[in-house]
């Protein structure tokens, strides 16, 4: 089972303020524990939304919307992707996640779909043939 630990953005992360050294050290320690346990798949921080864009789909058309985006609490500043045996194990790892900001905040944990979660069919086989991560589970 794969889970994504989603770090919500803050005013500072959206302003491009880099984390303090002690926060980076705590994150490095945590991710090192994940790696030693063999459950870490990926982890990264994201640039502020001012450097990003969105594609909006309306009436069969696509429109590009450049950042920054106003609702900071709805934005993502980074993520950690883990693979564990159960929801309970994911919860235990998530409880140990260091506070990613210098203020009150929250992280969100979401399970990823696996190809086996979908009804078998030609499209799912195409994804499996491409070697997407879900197919390798």
C-alpha positions in Angstrom: 0.0 0.0 0.0 1.3 3.4 -1.0 0.5 6.6 1.0 1.4 10.2 0.3 2.1 12.4 3.3 1.1 15.9 2.0 2.7 19.0 3.5 0.3 21.9 3.2 1.8 25.2 2.2 2.3 28.1 4.6 2.7 31.9 4.1 6.5 31.4 4.4 6.7 28.5 2.0 4.6 30.4 -0.5 7.0 33.4 0.0 9.9 31.1 -0.9 11.4 31.2 2.7 13.6 28.2 3.0 13.3 26.0 6.1 15.7 26.6 9.1 18.6 24.2 9.6 17.1 22.5 12.6 13.9 21.8 10.7 15.9 20.4 7.8 17.8 18.2 10.2 14.6 16.9 11.7 13.2 16.1 8.3 16.5 14.4 7.3 16.4 12.3 10.4 12.8 11.3 9.8 13.3 10.4 6.1 16.5 8.5 7.0 14.4 6.4 9.4 11.9 5.8 6.6 14.7 4.8 4.2 16.3 2.4 6.8 12.9 0.8 7.3 12.6 0.3 3.5 9.4 2.2 3.2 10.5 5.5 1.6 9.7 5.8 -2.1 10.2 9.5 -2.7 10.1 12.9 -0.9 10.4 16.4 -2.2 9.6 20.0 -1.5 7.8 22.1 -4.1 8.6 25.6 -5.3 6.0 28.3 -4.4 2.9 28.4 -6.5 4.1 31.7 -8.0 6.4 29.5 -10.1 3.7 27.2 -11.1 0.5 27.2 -13.2 -2.8 25.3 -13.5 -4.7 24.0 -16.4 -8.4 24.7 -16.2 -10.8 22.6 -18.2 -14.0 24.4 -19.1 -16.5 23.4 -21.8 -14.0 21.2 -23.7 -11.3 23.9 -23.7 -8.1 24.3 -21.7 -6.9 27.5 -20.2 -3.5 28.1 -18.5 -3.7 30.0 -15.2 -0.4 31.3 -13.9 0.4 31.3 -10.1 0.5 32.5 -7.5 -2.7 31.1 -6.1 -4.5 32.8 -3.2 -5.7 30.0 -0.9 -2.4 29.0 0.8 -4.1 26.4 3.0 -5.2 24.5 -0.1 -1.7 24.4 -1.6 1.0 21.8 -1.3 4.5 22.6 -0.2 5.9 19.1 -0.4 5.3 15.4 0.0 6.7 12.1 1.2 5.7 8.9 -0.5 5.8 5.7 1.5 5.0 2.0 0.8 3.8 0.1 3.8 1.8 -3.0 4.7 -1.2 -1.4 6.2 -3.1 1.8 6.9 -2.1 1.5 10.6 1.6 1.4 9.7 1.1 4.5 7.5 -0.6 6.2 10.4 2.3 5.3 12.8 4.8 6.8 10.4 2.7 9.9 9.8 2.4 10.5 13.6 6.2 10.8 13.7 6.4 13.4 10.9 8.1 16.5 12.2 6.2 19.8 12.1 7.1 21.2 8.7 6.5 24.8 9.6 7.3 27.3 12.3 3.6 27.6 13.1 0.5 25.5 13.6 -0.2 23.4 10.6 -1.4 20.1 9.4 -0.3 17.4 7.0 -2.7 15.2 5.0 -2.2 11.5 4.4 -3.8 9.9 1.3 -3.6 6.4 0.0 -2.7 6.0 -3.7 -4.7 3.8 -6.0 -3.1 0.7 -7.3 -3.9 -0.8 -10.7 -5.5 -3.7 -8.9 -8.1 -1.4 -7.5 -9.6 -0.9 -11.0 -11.7 -3.2 -13.0 -9.4 -5.1 -15.4 -9.5 -3.9 -18.9 -7.5 -2.8 -21.9 -6.7 0.6 -20.5 -5.4 -0.9 -17.2 -3.2 -3.3 -19.2 -1.8 -0.4 -21.1 -0.8 1.2 -17.8 0.7 -2.1 -16.7 2.7 -2.4 -19.9 4.1 1.1 -19.4 5.5 0.0 -16.1 3.8 2.6 -14.0 4.7 2.4 -10.3 1.3 1.0 -9.3 1.8 -2.0 -11.7 5.1 -3.0 -9.9 3.4 -3.6 -6.5 
